[in-house]
Amino acid sequence: MNSTTLLLTAAGTHLLAVMSPGPDFAMVTRQTLAYGRRAGIYTALGIASALSFHVGWALFGLGWVIERVPVLLDVLRYGGAAFLLYMGVNALRAQPQPLKQDAPEAPALPASRSFAIGAATNLLNAKAMLYFLALCSALVTTATPVSLRLALGAWILLTTAAWFSLAAWSLGHPAVRRRLMSQAHWIDRGMGVLLIALGLLSLLAR
């Protein structure tokens, strides 16, 4: 497979994957509706930053550690499931907020906390690690230049950050958020159910 074909194949595959519903999208949506556009964007940046861990393992041959220390996947799986369950339960406790003429001001949330929530969501996702290992092992060989691997890694991180930031920007727009705020507690609770379901599925996965 030549360089152009490799990049196009990987780029298209990842773009479809990142747009599919999952823990990352659910968390960005939840953070944006609960705390506003800024929190959603920082959550998106945290998710993209955590991907560097998975991409590094996949692109530069560090996946061999998993074969020698298989318990690592169990640690990620149980840790990730616990985190999703914790966030889901918190979302289920959302209460209706008093409506105002303008979009309600989002409660303050430190950027570092939003970033950490996004990073933890992705870092503790064992399926993300397996996905990148599968993708890169299918497309990248020992003959693939380091420059091409770095370019592929940069594409993955940038498109992930761009997509989830766009989602946060759109959902956090004052007009959109104003329309959603009357039902925000139900949306938040729905996201809580989704996060809990994803956490339980992760626990039951083999």
Secondary structure, 3 states (H helix, E strand, C coil): CCHHHHHHHHHHHHHHHHHCCCHHHHHHHHHHHHHCHHHHHHHHHHHHHHHHHHHHHHHCCCCHHHHHCCHHHHHHHHHHHHHHHHHHHHHHCCCCCCCCCCCCCCCCCCHHHHHHHHHHHHHCCHHHHHHHHHHHHHHCCCCCCHHHHHHHHHHHHHHHHHHHHHHHHHHCCHHHHHHHHCCHHHHHHHHHHHHHHHHHHHHHCC
